[in-house]
């Protein structure tokens, strides 16, 4: 059975001020995702090192929405995400993402090592069969480049749209007036990137069975 292995690491984590509080907040967010995405997670989000964590999903459906929430909680710290669709050679650990091995993890790890050259928020996908992966990765690079130009308001609006929040919710999340919310969404083409990220699972989950 193919699974989706996610491995992520923080960019320049040693430069983070008050790392203890930062890591506590990251763990709180990962625990929340373990609860809200439990029906899609085969193995829960687990912090494996101080600046790295991983999880195993059964499909891509909630992955990009979950990633968006993580991007928001670590902002303005940048973060790399490596996603690999492949098989495991070991049994799935349903309690924590440790002690597992196989092509899904090998590919995710190799891809993450390649992403180390990018000191920005970036997402990449690896599959052994899906012909759409190369095209999707080109789009993800474009998203990454655009993300680098966004301020906190734009990032907050992006995260809110990924989570299907309304304008009033966005006002509260980013603490700006409605006019600024609409301006941030329009000027940064945020809806286009949200639509793109939400469409990706449709093209990848055909091989996640």
Backbone as a chain_set.jsonl record, in Angstrom:
{"seq": "XXXXXXXXXXXXXXXXXXXXXXXXXXXXXXXXXXXXXXXXXXXXXXXXXXXXXXXXXXXXXXXXXXXXXXXXXXXXXXXXXXXXXXXXXXXXXXXXXXXXXXXXXXXXXXXXXXXXXXXXXXXXXXXXXXXXXXXXXXXXXXXXXXXXXXXXXXXXXXXXXXXXXXXXXXXXXXXXXXXXXXXXXXXXXXXXXXXXXXXXXXXXXXXXX", "coords": {"N": [[0.839, -1.198, 0.0], [0.574, 2.178, -0.891], [1.753, 5.066, 0.826], [1.711, 8.403, 2.211], [4.468, 10.064, 3.007], [5.593, 12.557, 5.131], [8.151, 14.788, 5.747], [9.593, 17.408, 7.524], [11.537, 20.387, 7.989], [12.853, 23.138, 9.879], [14.008, 26.303, 8.77], [17.12, 27.653, 9.51], [16.878, 27.248, 12.334], [18.31, 27.626, 14.661], [18.548, 30.292, 14.953], [16.23, 31.201, 16.018], [14.513, 33.126, 18.373], [13.888, 32.576, 21.82], [13.513, 29.672, 21.831], [12.377, 27.602, 23.28], [9.671, 28.307, 23.884], [8.817, 28.598, 21.276], [9.078, 25.962, 20.239], [7.302, 24.675, 21.925], [4.872, 25.798, 21.106], [4.838, 24.938, 18.456], [4.667, 22.164, 18.867], [2.169, 22.084, 20.102], [0.521, 22.831, 17.955], [1.007, 20.713, 16.177], [-0.008, 18.58, 17.658], [-2.665, 19.326, 17.647], [-3.262, 19.044, 14.93], [-2.922, 16.311, 14.739], [-5.206, 15.496, 15.999], [-7.346, 16.707, 14.536], [-6.936, 15.748, 11.949], [-7.021, 13.048, 12.168], [-8.344, 10.881, 10.903], [-7.099, 10.722, 8.5], [-4.448, 10.375, 9.012], [-1.935, 7.975, 9.273], [0.233, 7.598, 10.858], [1.105, 9.673, 13.51], [1.943, 13.235, 13.624], [5.201, 13.808, 14.654], [7.788, 15.14, 16.549], [11.041, 14.767, 15.696], [13.615, 15.689, 15.845], [15.085, 18.695, 17.193], [14.475, 20.633, 15.284], [13.029, 19.349, 13.349], [10.371, 17.329, 12.019], [7.939, 14.684, 11.456], [5.415, 12.76, 9.68], [2.918, 10.329, 8.715], [0.626, 9.965, 6.176], [-2.451, 8.599, 4.883], [-3.46, 9.504, 2.527], [-3.405, 12.33, 0.234], [-5.302, 14.245, 0.753], [-5.868, 16.096, 3.073], [-3.399, 17.255, 3.364], [-2.117, 19.633, 2.355], [-3.642, 21.685, 3.413], [-3.177, 21.205, 6.116], [-0.416, 21.671, 6.16], [-0.428, 24.399, 5.637], [-1.397, 25.456, 8.027], [0.706, 24.885, 9.723], [2.704, 26.449, 8.569], [1.741, 28.949, 9.257], [1.846, 28.955, 12.083], [4.575, 28.879, 12.589], [5.487, 31.164, 11.415], [7.476, 34.169, 11.441], [9.429, 32.369, 10.664], [10.962, 30.313, 8.258], [10.165, 27.248, 6.47], [10.725, 23.917, 5.357], [9.109, 21.436, 3.411], [8.91, 18.066, 2.667], [7.337, 15.74, 0.682], [6.459, 12.423, 0.084], [5.206, 9.882, -1.951], [4.881, 6.569, -1.62], [5.799, 3.165, -0.756], [6.007, 1.491, 2.483], [8.534, -0.372, 4.205], [8.34, -1.457, 6.625], [6.18, -2.169, 9.453], [3.402, 0.032, 10.098], [3.632, 2.562, 12.492], [1.315, 3.442, 14.728], [1.347, 5.152, 16.85], [3.475, 6.976, 17.067], [5.622, 8.733, 14.8], [8.025, 7.082, 14.337], [10.633, 4.617, 14.047], [9.987, 3.491, 11.602], [10.443, 2.499, 8.162], [11.558, 2.432, 4.709], [10.857, 2.803, 1.099], [9.194, 5.141, 0.915], [10.046, 6.785, 3.022], [12.782, 6.931, 2.364], [12.759, 8.344, -0.07], [11.507, 10.741, 0.683], [13.373, 11.719, 2.517], [15.691, 11.988, 0.915], [14.787, 13.914, -0.884], [14.281, 16.043, 0.869], [16.875, 16.63, 1.656], [17.813, 17.718, -0.722], [16.292, 20.016, -0.744], [17.535, 21.528, 1.155], [19.134, 23.474, 0.157], [17.547, 25.614, -0.253], [16.7, 28.441, 1.428], [14.119, 29.136, 2.392], [10.519, 29.071, 2.698], [9.289, 26.152, 1.371], [7.762, 23.603, -0.609], [7.815, 20.249, -1.684], [7.119, 17.473, -3.837], [7.339, 13.967, -4.166], [6.91, 11.168, -6.208], [6.624, 7.777, -7.341], [5.284, 7.073, -9.588], [3.369, 8.926, -10.533], [2.733, 11.065, -13.137], [2.154, 13.699, -12.942], [3.631, 14.893, -10.963], [6.041, 16.319, -11.484], [5.15, 18.608, -12.807], [3.49, 19.661, -10.823], [5.421, 20.244, -8.861], [6.808, 22.31, -10.111], [4.855, 24.285, -10.019], [4.693, 24.524, -7.245], [7.173, 25.602, -6.636], [6.845, 28.11, -7.802], [4.817, 29.071, -6.125], [6.291, 29.159, -3.734], [8.174, 31.141, -4.321], [6.481, 33.344, -4.586], [5.382, 33.455, -2.037], [7.523, 34.381, -0.546], [7.402, 37.099, -0.879], [5.287, 37.986, 0.598], [3.695, 39.751, 3.276], [2.873, 39.654, 6.831], [0.084, 39.992, 6.967], [-0.795, 39.133, 4.442], [0.056, 36.437, 4.49], [-1.49, 35.503, 6.624], [-4.068, 35.824, 5.531], [-3.916, 34.022, 3.417], [-3.595, 31.559, 4.805], [-6.036, 31.532, 6.123], [-7.91, 31.36, 4.018], [-7.181, 28.864, 3.019], [-8.196, 27.343, 5.038], [-10.833, 27.74, 4.754], [-12.003, 29.995, 5.931], [-14.047, 32.903, 6.679], [-14.327, 36.439, 5.701], [-14.643, 38.008, 8.03], [-13.54, 36.336, 9.969], [-10.904, 36.396, 9.066], [-10.215, 39.07, 9.537], [-10.011, 39.041, 12.314], [-7.98, 37.165, 12.685], [-5.673, 38.23, 11.43], [-5.743, 40.756, 12.403], [-6.513, 43.193, 11.118], [-8.379, 45.643, 9.222], [-11.371, 45.037, 7.225], [-11.088, 46.116, 4.636], [-8.324, 46.027, 4.219], [-7.897, 43.315, 4.261], [-9.208, 42.424, 1.9], [-7.612, 43.82, 0.093], [-5.076, 42.68, 0.466], [-5.543, 40.046, -0.364], [-6.246, 40.409, -3.074], [-4.014, 41.837, -4.195], [-1.926, 40.058, -3.916], [-2.62, 37.812, -5.265], [-3.795, 35.675, -3.92], [-6.014, 33.937, -3.83], [-5.713, 32.456, -6.174], [-3.449, 30.892, -5.649], [-4.337, 29.437, -3.463], [-6.43, 27.972, -4.658], [-4.881, 26.426, -6.403], [-3.271, 24.871, -4.613], [-5.267, 23.443, -3.31], [-6.216, 21.891, -5.329], [-4.241, 20.073, -5.886], [-4.259, 17.496, -4.435], [-6.202, 16.059, -5.909], [-4.87, 15.284, -8.189], [-2.833, 13.722, -7.256], [-3.759, 11.752, -5.489], [-4.752, 9.666, -6.967], [-2.861, 7.708, -7.181], [-2.481, 6.93, -4.617], [-3.533, 4.71, -3.466]], "CA": [[0.0, 0.0, 0.0], [1.275, 3.449, -0.898], [1.452, 6.023, 1.887], [2.319, 9.718, 2.008], [5.397, 10.382, 4.08], [5.941, 13.977, 5.238], [9.254, 15.177, 6.628], [9.768, 18.855, 7.444], [12.505, 20.972, 8.906], [12.838, 24.581, 9.969], [15.177, 26.99, 8.216], [17.874, 28.44, 10.5], [16.162, 27.129, 13.611], [19.159, 28.093, 15.763], [18.411, 31.751, 15.06], [14.925, 31.512, 16.612], [14.549, 33.603, 19.75], [13.021, 31.847, 22.753], [13.236, 28.41, 21.139], [11.52, 26.739, 24.096], [8.28, 28.667, 23.619], [8.557, 28.302, 19.868], [8.882, 24.529, 20.085], [6.06, 24.311, 22.619], [3.758, 26.193, 20.249], [4.849, 24.019, 17.314], [4.141, 20.875, 19.337], [0.727, 22.245, 20.314], [-0.114, 22.813, 16.647], [1.091, 19.357, 15.636], [-0.969, 17.771, 18.421], [-3.995, 19.693, 17.156], [-3.429, 18.397, 13.627], [-3.095, 14.874, 14.984], [-6.607, 15.289, 16.374], [-8.283, 17.109, 13.483], [-6.707, 14.965, 10.733], [-6.766, 11.675, 12.613], [-8.85, 9.869, 9.97], [-6.205, 10.669, 7.347], [-3.093, 10.083, 9.472], [-1.6, 6.609, 9.665], [1.181, 7.771, 11.948], [0.914, 11.082, 13.837], [3.06, 14.177, 13.627], [6.132, 13.558, 15.748], [9.041, 15.884, 16.463], [12.119, 13.785, 15.766], [14.76, 16.473, 16.272], [14.62, 20.0, 17.623], [13.988, 21.438, 14.166], [12.499, 18.459, 12.321], [9.255, 16.473, 12.423], [7.428, 13.869, 10.356], [4.115, 12.106, 9.832], [2.543, 9.482, 7.586], [-0.782, 10.069, 5.796], [-2.934, 7.58, 3.954], [-3.749, 10.165, 1.255], [-2.988, 13.727, 0.193], [-6.45, 15.133, 0.843], [-5.771, 17.251, 3.983], [-1.999, 17.563, 3.637], [-1.72, 21.012, 2.077], [-4.31, 22.518, 4.42], [-2.427, 21.02, 7.357], [0.852, 22.371, 5.996], [-0.668, 25.843, 5.737], [-1.521, 25.789, 9.446], [2.05, 24.85, 10.291], [3.377, 27.646, 8.054], [1.272, 30.111, 10.029], [2.271, 28.914, 13.487], [6.02, 29.126, 12.683], [5.803, 32.438, 10.778], [8.084, 34.327, 10.105], [10.425, 31.346, 10.361], [10.694, 29.548, 7.035], [10.104, 25.808, 6.724], [10.751, 23.063, 4.169], [8.276, 20.239, 3.5], [9.142, 17.044, 1.651], [6.253, 14.756, 0.657], [6.772, 11.294, -0.796], [4.195, 8.836, -2.095], [5.531, 5.285, -1.919], [5.464, 2.13, 0.212], [6.869, 1.277, 3.642], [9.071, -1.728, 4.339], [8.074, -1.874, 7.997], [4.817, -1.922, 9.906], [3.084, 1.407, 10.459], [3.567, 2.852, 13.925], [0.172, 4.346, 14.883], [1.497, 5.974, 18.055], [4.421, 8.046, 16.772], [6.293, 8.508, 13.514], [9.374, 6.611, 14.607], [10.819, 3.187, 13.875], [9.485, 3.033, 10.305], [11.459, 2.564, 7.119], [11.085, 2.012, 3.399], [11.008, 3.763, -0.002], [8.525, 6.422, 1.165], [10.933, 7.592, 3.852], [14.027, 7.186, 1.647], [12.517, 9.403, -1.06], [11.237, 11.991, 1.392], [14.629, 12.186, 3.099], [16.569, 12.437, -0.175], [14.228, 15.15, -1.408], [14.498, 17.08, 1.869], [18.284, 17.01, 1.57], [17.919, 18.602, -1.872], [15.662, 21.287, -0.398], [18.368, 22.257, 2.114], [19.761, 24.608, -0.526], [16.575, 26.703, -0.255], [16.482, 29.006, 2.759], [12.8, 29.755, 2.34], [9.432, 28.101, 2.791], [9.141, 25.456, 0.102], [7.123, 22.284, -0.548], [8.125, 19.429, -2.857], [6.421, 16.188, -3.86], [8.007, 12.895, -4.889], [6.122, 9.949, -6.416], [7.324, 6.888, -8.251], [4.469, 6.775, -10.754], [2.469, 9.969, -11.001], [3.36, 11.941, -14.116], [1.837, 15.09, -12.625], [4.462, 15.39, -9.868], [7.011, 17.321, -11.961], [4.401, 19.836, -13.065], [3.067, 20.177, -9.519], [6.578, 20.821, -8.192], [7.074, 23.606, -10.731], [3.882, 25.197, -9.433], [5.044, 24.737, -5.841], [8.293, 26.549, -6.626], [6.252, 29.426, -8.058], [4.162, 29.47, -4.873], [7.339, 29.486, -2.772], [8.738, 32.441, -4.688], [5.478, 34.355, -4.279], [5.254, 33.511, -0.576], [8.619, 35.175, -0.015], [7.079, 38.527, -0.996], [4.109, 38.279, 1.395], [3.836, 40.177, 4.665], [2.094, 38.848, 7.773], [-1.333, 40.057, 6.613], [-1.01, 38.263, 3.283], [0.194, 35.039, 4.931], [-2.671, 35.194, 7.42], [-5.215, 35.676, 4.623], [-3.707, 32.76, 2.711], [-3.905, 30.462, 5.726], [-7.473, 31.572, 6.399], [-8.615, 30.826, 2.847], [-6.914, 27.425, 2.974], [-9.043, 26.724, 6.069], [-12.222, 28.119, 4.426], [-12.493, 31.025, 6.837], [-14.667, 34.047, 6.013], [-13.602, 37.695, 5.849], [-14.666, 38.415, 9.435], [-12.527, 35.514, 10.635], [-9.591, 36.896, 8.664], [-9.976, 40.323, 10.266], [-9.588, 38.702, 13.671], [-6.731, 36.406, 12.644], [-4.544, 39.101, 11.081], [-5.924, 42.004, 13.147], [-6.61, 44.354, 10.237], [-9.735, 45.915, 8.783], [-11.858, 44.297, 6.063], [-10.526, 46.675, 3.406], [-6.952, 45.545, 4.083], [-7.987, 41.89, 3.936], [-9.496, 42.321, 0.471], [-6.463, 44.33, -0.644], [-4.002, 41.679, 0.547], [-5.928, 38.897, -1.192], [-6.196, 40.785, -4.486], [-2.677, 42.248, -4.627], [-0.984, 38.936, -3.856], [-3.194, 36.686, -6.036], [-3.844, 34.594, -2.936], [-7.031, 32.948, -4.192], [-5.174, 31.577, -7.21], [-2.552, 29.917, -5.026], [-5.182, 28.554, -2.648], [-7.083, 27.048, -5.591], [-3.851, 25.507, -6.887], [-2.902, 23.921, -3.567], [-6.405, 22.573, -3.004], [-6.423, 20.978, -6.452], [-3.145, 19.101, -5.989], [-4.627, 16.125, -4.046], [-6.969, 15.383, -6.953], [-3.938, 14.739, -9.174], [-1.881, 12.815, -6.612], [-4.377, 10.654, -4.761], [-5.069, 8.553, -7.866], [-1.873, 6.66, -6.956], [-2.289, 6.761, -3.174], [-4.359, 3.588, -3.021]], "C": [[0.876, 1.252, 0.0], [0.812, 4.323, 0.258], [2.106, 7.353, 1.521], [3.177, 10.039, 3.223], [5.733, 11.869, 4.022], [7.097, 14.127, 6.212], [9.466, 16.675, 6.432], [10.874, 19.307, 8.381], [12.481, 22.49, 8.788], [14.133, 25.165, 9.422], [15.815, 27.842, 9.312], [17.201, 28.423, 11.878], [16.997, 27.65, 14.786], [19.056, 29.604, 15.962], [17.099, 32.167, 15.728], [15.106, 31.974, 18.057], [13.531, 32.831, 20.602], [12.568, 30.523, 22.137], [12.304, 27.507, 21.947], [10.044, 27.029, 23.837], [7.889, 28.359, 22.182], [8.257, 26.817, 19.678], [7.625, 24.049, 20.798], [4.844, 24.642, 21.763], [3.686, 25.301, 19.017], [4.268, 22.672, 17.728], [2.633, 20.954, 19.558], [-0.015, 22.182, 18.986], [-0.101, 21.41, 16.04], [0.127, 18.424, 16.363], [-2.394, 18.059, 17.952], [-4.27, 19.045, 15.802], [-3.609, 16.896, 13.779], [-4.539, 14.554, 15.355], [-7.55, 15.574, 15.213], [-8.133, 16.285, 12.206], [-6.518, 13.48, 11.031], [-7.241, 10.616, 11.618], [-7.985, 9.748, 8.719], [-4.778, 10.277, 7.731], [-2.95, 8.608, 9.839], [-0.634, 6.61, 10.841], [1.255, 9.261, 12.247], [2.174, 11.927, 13.692], [3.898, 13.956, 14.877], [7.379, 14.398, 15.535], [10.183, 14.904, 16.696], [13.432, 14.415, 16.193], [14.226, 17.844, 16.678], [14.009, 20.825, 16.515], [13.374, 20.592, 13.053], [11.353, 17.624, 12.879], [8.738, 15.722, 11.213], [6.093, 13.246, 10.725], [3.889, 11.237, 8.612], [1.038, 9.579, 7.383], [-1.17, 8.904, 4.895], [-3.301, 8.169, 2.601], [-3.334, 11.625, 1.36], [-4.099, 14.707, 0.589], [-6.263, 16.32, 1.801], [-4.365, 17.83, 4.087], [-1.669, 19.044, 3.449], [-2.43, 22.008, 3.004], [-3.584, 22.412, 5.753], [-1.095, 21.763, 7.307], [0.666, 23.874, 6.176], [-0.781, 26.279, 7.199], [-0.157, 25.8, 10.13], [2.842, 26.08, 9.845], [3.013, 28.871, 8.888], [1.827, 30.105, 11.444], [3.774, 29.18, 13.624], [6.419, 30.483, 12.093], [6.399, 33.423, 11.793], [9.205, 33.346, 9.791], [10.014, 30.583, 9.109], [10.797, 28.053, 7.327], [10.047, 25.048, 5.407], [9.895, 21.821, 4.421], [8.601, 19.307, 2.349], [8.06, 15.976, 1.779], [6.6, 13.652, -0.33], [5.652, 10.26, -0.774], [4.881, 7.549, -2.515], [5.126, 4.296, -0.815], [6.41, 2.17, 1.411], [7.355, -0.165, 3.646], [8.807, -2.306, 5.723], [6.6, -1.658, 8.32], [4.641, -0.438, 10.232], [3.006, 1.53, 11.977], [2.439, 3.856, 14.152], [0.306, 5.319, 16.047], [2.44, 7.156, 17.863], [5.167, 7.704, 15.495], [7.771, 8.22, 13.728], [9.436, 5.112, 14.33], [10.288, 2.629, 12.575], [10.54, 3.27, 9.238], [10.845, 2.149, 5.789], [11.213, 3.107, 2.36], [10.344, 5.116, 0.238], [9.413, 7.345, 1.991], [12.245, 7.91, 3.141], [13.86, 8.36, 0.686], [12.287, 10.751, -0.391], [12.524, 12.577, 1.961], [15.569, 12.731, 2.017], [16.096, 13.776, -0.732], [14.443, 16.309, -0.429], [15.946, 17.552, 1.845], [18.524, 17.947, 0.383], [17.343, 19.986, -1.564], [16.503, 22.121, 0.563], [19.025, 23.469, 1.473], [18.83, 25.818, -0.579], [16.365, 27.202, 1.167], [15.184, 29.808, 2.748], [11.758, 28.67, 2.509], [9.22, 27.475, 1.427], [8.547, 24.072, 0.342], [7.506, 21.53, -1.809], [7.481, 18.058, -2.698], [7.232, 15.193, -4.677], [7.062, 11.702, -5.004], [6.875, 9.064, -7.399], [6.565, 6.675, -9.551], [3.77, 7.992, -11.354], [3.176, 10.974, -11.897], [3.102, 13.407, -13.829], [2.797, 15.703, -11.609], [5.426, 16.479, -10.327], [6.319, 18.657, -12.206], [3.963, 20.483, -11.756], [4.231, 20.85, -8.804], [6.978, 22.162, -8.799], [6.121, 24.659, -10.166], [4.201, 25.516, -7.986], [6.244, 25.667, -5.694], [7.787, 27.968, -6.866], [5.539, 29.949, -6.812], [5.204, 29.912, -3.844], [7.931, 30.86, -3.054], [7.769, 33.578, -4.343], [5.352, 34.548, -2.769], [6.331, 34.406, 0.037], [8.336, 36.671, -0.047], [5.934, 38.942, -0.07], [4.486, 38.774, 2.788], [2.906, 39.342, 5.545], [0.606, 38.846, 7.421], [-1.646, 39.121, 5.456], [-0.928, 36.793, 3.667], [-1.029, 34.625, 5.741], [-3.909, 35.0, 6.571], [-5.119, 34.366, 3.847], [-4.1, 31.576, 3.577], [-5.407, 30.385, 5.983], [-8.274, 30.999, 5.243], [-8.386, 29.324, 2.698], [-7.817, 26.682, 3.956], [-10.512, 27.12, 5.909], [-12.823, 29.088, 5.425], [-13.124, 32.169, 6.047], [-13.888, 35.328, 6.329], [-13.549, 38.164, 7.302], [-13.652, 37.625, 10.254], [-11.129, 36.04, 10.332], [-9.233, 38.183, 9.381], [-9.431, 40.029, 11.657], [-8.23, 38.013, 13.683], [-5.535, 37.314, 12.395], [-4.625, 40.476, 11.72], [-5.824, 43.241, 12.251], [-8.061, 44.505, 9.8], [-10.054, 45.167, 7.49], [-11.23, 44.796, 4.766], [-9.118, 46.156, 3.154], [-6.912, 44.058, 3.763], [-8.212, 41.704, 2.441], [-8.294, 42.768, -0.365], [-5.33, 43.304, -0.665], [-4.297, 40.487, -0.357], [-5.772, 39.221, -2.667], [-4.772, 41.064, -4.953], [-1.684, 41.099, -4.69], [-1.496, 37.68, -4.567], [-3.383, 35.447, -5.153], [-4.876, 33.533, -3.31], [-6.521, 31.969, -5.239], [-4.279, 30.502, -6.609], [-3.32, 28.952, -4.122], [-5.869, 27.524, -3.535], [-6.097, 25.999, -6.087], [-3.522, 24.445, -5.842], [-4.039, 22.964, -3.233], [-6.703, 21.591, -4.13], [-5.39, 19.852, -6.491], [-3.554, 17.686, -5.57], [-5.405, 15.367, -5.109], [-6.051, 14.703, -7.962], [-2.984, 13.722, -8.571], [-2.534, 11.599, -5.978], [-4.798, 9.492, -5.653], [-4.085, 7.398, -7.69], [-1.653, 6.355, -5.481], [-3.11, 5.614, -2.615], [-3.516, 2.323, -2.844]], "O": [[1.808, 1.366, 0.797], [-0.364, 4.324, 0.623], [2.951, 7.414, 0.628], [2.668, 10.256, 4.323], [6.116, 12.378, 2.969], [7.037, 13.659, 7.349], [9.514, 17.154, 5.3], [11.117, 18.698, 9.424], [12.137, 23.047, 7.746], [15.21, 24.594, 9.591], [15.144, 28.647, 9.958], [16.99, 29.469, 12.493], [16.438, 28.07, 15.799], [19.431, 30.128, 17.011], [16.88, 33.352, 15.976], [15.762, 31.309, 18.858], [12.447, 32.485, 20.132], [11.373, 30.293, 21.949], [11.533, 26.737, 21.375], [9.259, 26.111, 23.599], [6.773, 27.916, 21.908], [7.277, 26.462, 19.022], [6.958, 23.124, 20.334], [3.894, 23.861, 21.699], [2.593, 24.944, 18.576], [3.455, 22.102, 17.0], [1.904, 20.014, 19.243], [-1.068, 21.55, 18.895], [-1.094, 20.974, 15.457], [-0.49, 17.564, 15.734], [-3.225, 17.155, 17.87], [-5.372, 18.556, 15.552], [-4.366, 16.278, 13.03], [-5.036, 13.467, 15.059], [-8.451, 14.783, 14.932], [-9.097, 16.135, 11.455], [-5.925, 12.749, 10.237], [-6.614, 9.564, 11.495], [-8.118, 8.786, 7.962], [-3.988, 9.89, 6.87], [-3.739, 8.066, 10.613], [-0.68, 5.733, 11.703], [1.451, 10.053, 11.325], [3.295, 11.42, 13.644], [3.387, 13.921, 15.996], [7.966, 14.372, 14.453], [10.28, 14.289, 17.758], [14.265, 13.765, 16.825], [13.036, 18.117, 16.52], [13.117, 21.635, 16.767], [13.216, 21.071, 11.931], [11.354, 17.255, 14.053], [9.054, 16.072, 10.076], [5.692, 13.206, 11.888], [4.574, 11.379, 7.6], [0.263, 9.309, 8.301], [-0.325, 8.304, 4.232], [-3.442, 7.432, 1.625], [-2.961, 12.102, 2.432], [-3.831, 15.899, 0.74], [-6.477, 17.459, 1.387], [-4.153, 18.795, 4.82], [-1.009, 19.643, 4.299], [-1.872, 23.053, 3.337], [-3.397, 23.414, 6.443], [-0.691, 22.401, 8.279], [1.498, 24.541, 6.79], [-0.309, 27.357, 7.563], [0.101, 26.624, 11.008], [3.563, 26.682, 10.641], [3.859, 29.714, 9.184], [2.237, 31.149, 11.95], [4.213, 29.659, 14.67], [7.563, 30.91, 12.25], [5.886, 33.517, 12.909], [9.865, 33.474, 8.76], [8.842, 30.249, 8.935], [11.431, 27.64, 8.298], [9.399, 25.484, 4.456], [9.946, 21.228, 5.499], [8.572, 19.713, 1.187], [7.884, 15.381, 2.842], [6.995, 13.931, -1.462], [5.212, 9.824, 0.29], [5.4, 7.444, -3.626], [4.214, 4.571, -0.035], [7.469, 2.797, 1.364], [6.674, -1.064, 3.154], [9.022, -3.494, 5.963], [5.869, -1.037, 7.548], [5.594, 0.253, 10.592], [2.392, 0.704, 12.652], [2.593, 5.025, 13.796], [-0.526, 6.21, 16.212], [2.223, 8.223, 18.439], [5.325, 6.534, 15.148], [8.641, 9.005, 13.351], [8.417, 4.422, 14.374], [10.146, 1.413, 12.443], [11.413, 4.125, 9.385], [9.752, 1.585, 5.747], [11.629, 4.22, 2.681], [10.874, 6.141, -0.192], [9.523, 8.537, 1.703], [12.775, 9.012, 3.281], [14.703, 9.255, 0.629], [12.805, 11.774, -0.838], [12.743, 13.787, 1.896], [16.165, 13.795, 2.179], [16.903, 14.661, -1.015], [14.75, 17.425, -0.846], [16.214, 18.744, 1.998], [19.343, 18.863, 0.469], [17.839, 20.999, -2.057], [16.216, 23.301, 0.766], [19.431, 24.395, 2.175], [19.264, 26.922, -0.909], [15.895, 26.45, 2.022], [15.166, 31.0, 3.056], [12.078, 27.482, 2.468], [8.997, 28.177, 0.441], [8.801, 23.448, 1.372], [7.521, 22.11, -2.895], [7.318, 17.551, -1.589], [7.749, 15.525, -5.743], [6.478, 11.274, -4.008], [7.673, 9.554, -8.198], [7.126, 6.157, -10.517], [3.602, 8.068, -12.571], [4.108, 11.654, -11.466], [3.758, 14.275, -14.406], [2.781, 16.918, -11.412], [5.608, 17.471, -9.621], [6.847, 19.711, -11.85], [4.052, 21.7, -11.596], [4.057, 21.911, -8.205], [7.436, 23.054, -8.085], [6.527, 25.783, -9.871], [4.006, 26.646, -7.54], [6.322, 26.435, -4.734], [8.238, 28.914, -6.22], [5.645, 31.13, -6.482], [5.019, 30.92, -3.164], [8.163, 31.646, -2.135], [8.182, 34.636, -3.87], [5.231, 35.675, -2.288], [6.081, 35.104, 1.019], [8.968, 37.433, 0.685], [5.638, 40.132, 0.039], [5.444, 38.301, 3.4], [2.233, 38.433, 5.059], [-0.063, 37.822, 7.558], [-2.645, 38.402, 5.484], [-1.747, 35.988, 3.224], [-1.546, 33.521, 5.567], [-4.719, 34.116, 6.848], [-6.123, 33.682, 3.645], [-4.845, 30.696, 3.143], [-5.977, 29.296, 6.051], [-9.216, 30.236, 5.458], [-9.292, 28.594, 2.297], [-8.162, 25.522, 3.73], [-11.332, 26.878, 6.795], [-14.013, 29.015, 5.732], [-12.782, 32.385, 4.885], [-12.932, 35.319, 7.104], [-12.519, 38.663, 7.754], [-12.984, 38.178, 11.127], [-10.278, 36.122, 11.218], [-8.087, 38.375, 9.79], [-8.502, 40.689, 12.121], [-7.42, 38.244, 14.581], [-4.506, 37.192, 13.06], [-3.696, 41.275, 11.603], [-5.138, 44.208, 12.582], [-8.872, 43.598, 9.988], [-9.163, 44.727, 6.764], [-10.879, 43.999, 3.896], [-8.752, 45.876, 2.013], [-6.003, 43.59, 3.076], [-7.509, 40.932, 1.789], [-7.993, 42.172, -1.399], [-4.7, 43.091, -1.701], [-3.405, 39.98, -1.036], [-5.236, 38.418, -3.431], [-4.365, 40.574, -6.007], [-0.708, 41.16, -5.437], [-0.882, 36.617, -4.481], [-3.158, 34.318, -5.591], [-4.626, 32.343, -3.12], [-6.857, 30.785, -5.2], [-4.341, 29.34, -7.008], [-2.974, 27.773, -4.037], [-5.892, 26.337, -3.208], [-6.436, 24.819, -6.18], [-3.496, 23.254, -6.151], [-3.798, 21.801, -2.909], [-7.365, 20.576, -3.913], [-5.644, 18.795, -7.068], [-3.228, 16.739, -6.285], [-5.28, 14.146, -5.204], [-6.405, 13.668, -8.527], [-2.383, 12.936, -9.303], [-1.932, 10.526, -5.933], [-5.166, 8.433, -5.144], [-4.407, 6.251, -8.002], [-0.741, 5.606, -5.13], [-3.354, 5.557, -1.41], [-4.045, 1.276, -2.473]]}, "num_chains": 1, "name": "protein.A"}
